[in-house]
Amino acid sequence: MEGSKETGSHVYVLETGDCGAARLQMQDEIYGASTRQMMLDAGLCAGMRVLDLACGTGIMSHWISQQVGPTGTVVGGDISRDQLAYASAQGSHGEGSRPPEFIEVNAYDTGLPAASFDMVHCRLLLCHLERPADALREIHRLLKPGGVLVCQDLELSTLFSRPASKAYEQSVALGHAMGKMLGVNYDFGTQLHSAVMQAGFVSPTVRFVQPVHMRGLGKDWWHQTFEEVTPVMIRLGLGTQDEISVLLGELKKLALDEQVLLAQARMPAVSAVKAMRVDS
Ligand SMILES: C[S@@+](CC[C@H](N)C(=O)[O-])C[C@H]1O[C@@H](n2cnc3c(N)ncnc32)[C@H](O)[C@@H]1O
C-alpha cells in the first residue's frame, strides 16, 4: 500500500480522517460554492434520495441532507473508514432533516441496489481511480431513469502562478509523475465530459471552475496538498526529503506573497442525466 495509513485504496495517497479534514475543508471553501450551485441547477430539491459517492469527511453529504429535507434521504459512501468515522461525527445537518447515512463502499462496485437514487454527487474521486470509467458505469447503474449525476474533477496541469514560478511548475510535474506511477490521472478533468457520455449519460452541462487567489488561506491549499503526499513521493523515488523540503519552502513563500497570483487547478464540473429509456 502506498499511503502511510489505512485509506481503503492502494492508490489514494492523501490523508484521511482527522489528518486530512482541514485540507478538505479548505478545498470546499475554494470550490464548494460552484459545486452547490451546480447541484441546485441540476434540480437538487426536497424529497430526493441522493448518493454522495466518495463523500470524504461528509462536507457535501451534510449540506445535501439540508437541501433534501425531512422527506429526502442522503447516503454518503466512501472506501475509507477514517473518512466515514469523521463524517458521521459531524452533526451539521439542518433542523428537521435526517442525518446522512454513511456507509463503506467501493466506487467500482457499491453493492447498492440498481436504480435507487435520484441524484449522485461525486467530487474529486475519478482522478484517484485506476478505472474511472468503471466507476461512472456503476453510478449510471445506481441512478433511476431520469436521475442526475453531478461530478467535478481535477485538471492539475492548469495550476499556475503570475508571475510564473518554477516551484509551481516543478510541483505539478512531480504530481503528474506520481499519478503516472500510481496508474491514476490527475488531469482526468480534461476527459470528464466525454467519459460521462461514454458511460451512457445524456444531456450534459459543463462548467469550468478555476478560482484564483492573491492572498488568504485558500492560497495555501496546493502547498498543503503537496506536503501531504511528500512521504509517498519520497518512497516512489521522485525526490529526496531535502529536495522536496526546499520545494515546499518555496511553495509556502509564494502562497504568502501577496504580489503573486495563484490560479488553482481548474475543476470541470459536469451534470448529466440517465436517459428515461436505456437501450441495452
Ligand atoms: C479528494 S477526496 C474528496 C472527498 C469529497 N468528495 C469532497 O470533495 O470533499 C477523495 C475521496 O475518495 C475516496 N476514495 C478513493 N478511492 C475510492 C473508491 N475506490 N471508492 C470509494 N471512495 C474512494 C477517498 O477515501 C476520499 O475520501
The ligand as an SDF file (V2000), in Angstrom:
LIG
                    3D

 27 29  0  0  0  0  0  0  0  0999 V2000
  -10.1670   14.0860   -2.5050 C   0  0  0  0  0  0  0  0  0  0  0  0
  -11.2820   13.1860   -1.5080 S   0  0  0  0  0  0  0  0  0  0  0  0
  -12.8170   14.0300   -1.9160 C   0  0  0  0  0  0  0  0  0  0  0  0
  -13.8490   13.8880   -0.8350 C   0  0  0  0  0  0  0  0  0  0  0  0
  -15.1770   14.6010   -1.1210 C   0  0  0  0  0  0  0  0  0  0  0  0
  -15.7830   14.1240   -2.3370 N   0  0  0  0  0  0  0  0  0  0  0  0
  -15.0040   16.0910   -1.1770 C   0  0  0  0  0  0  0  0  0  0  0  0
  -14.9960   16.6680   -2.2600 O   0  0  0  0  0  0  0  0  0  0  0  0
  -14.8500   16.6890   -0.0840 O   0  0  0  0  0  0  0  0  0  0  0  0
  -11.4600   11.6440   -2.3620 C   0  0  0  0  0  0  0  0  0  0  0  0
  -12.2030   10.5830   -1.5860 C   0  0  0  0  0  0  0  0  0  0  0  0
  -12.3300    9.4190   -2.4210 O   0  0  0  0  0  0  0  0  0  0  0  0
  -12.2810    8.2740   -1.5750 C   0  0  0  0  0  0  0  0  0  0  0  0
  -11.9910    7.0950   -2.4250 N   0  0  0  0  0  0  0  0  0  0  0  0
  -10.8380    6.7940   -3.0390 C   0  0  0  0  0  0  0  0  0  0  0  0
  -10.9820    5.6530   -3.7470 N   0  0  0  0  0  0  0  0  0  0  0  0
  -12.2660    5.2260   -3.5730 C   0  0  0  0  0  0  0  0  0  0  0  0
  -13.0210    4.1270   -4.0480 C   0  0  0  0  0  0  0  0  0  0  0  0
  -12.4840    3.2070   -4.8540 N   0  0  0  0  0  0  0  0  0  0  0  0
  -14.3140    4.0120   -3.6830 N   0  0  0  0  0  0  0  0  0  0  0  0
  -14.8760    4.9420   -2.8570 C   0  0  0  0  0  0  0  0  0  0  0  0
  -14.2150    6.0060   -2.3660 N   0  0  0  0  0  0  0  0  0  0  0  0
  -12.9180    6.1590   -2.7230 C   0  0  0  0  0  0  0  0  0  0  0  0
  -11.1910    8.6140   -0.5830 C   0  0  0  0  0  0  0  0  0  0  0  0
  -11.2520    7.8130    0.5620 O   0  0  0  0  0  0  0  0  0  0  0  0
  -11.5070   10.0880   -0.3220 C   0  0  0  0  0  0  0  0  0  0  0  0
  -12.3700   10.2350    0.7670 O   0  0  0  0  0  0  0  0  0  0  0  0
  1  2  1  0
  2  3  1  0
  2 10  1  0
  3  4  1  0
  4  5  1  0
  5  6  1  0
  5  7  1  0
  7  8  2  0
  7  9  1  0
 10 11  1  0
 11 12  1  0
 11 26  1  0
 12 13  1  0
 13 14  1  0
 13 24  1  0
 14 15  1  0
 14 23  1  0
 15 16  2  0
 16 17  1  0
 17 18  1  0
 17 23  2  0
 18 19  1  0
 18 20  2  0
 20 21  1  0
 21 22  2  0
 22 23  1  0
 24 25  1  0
 24 26  1  0
 26 27  1  0
M  CHG  2   2   1   9  -1
M  END
$$$$
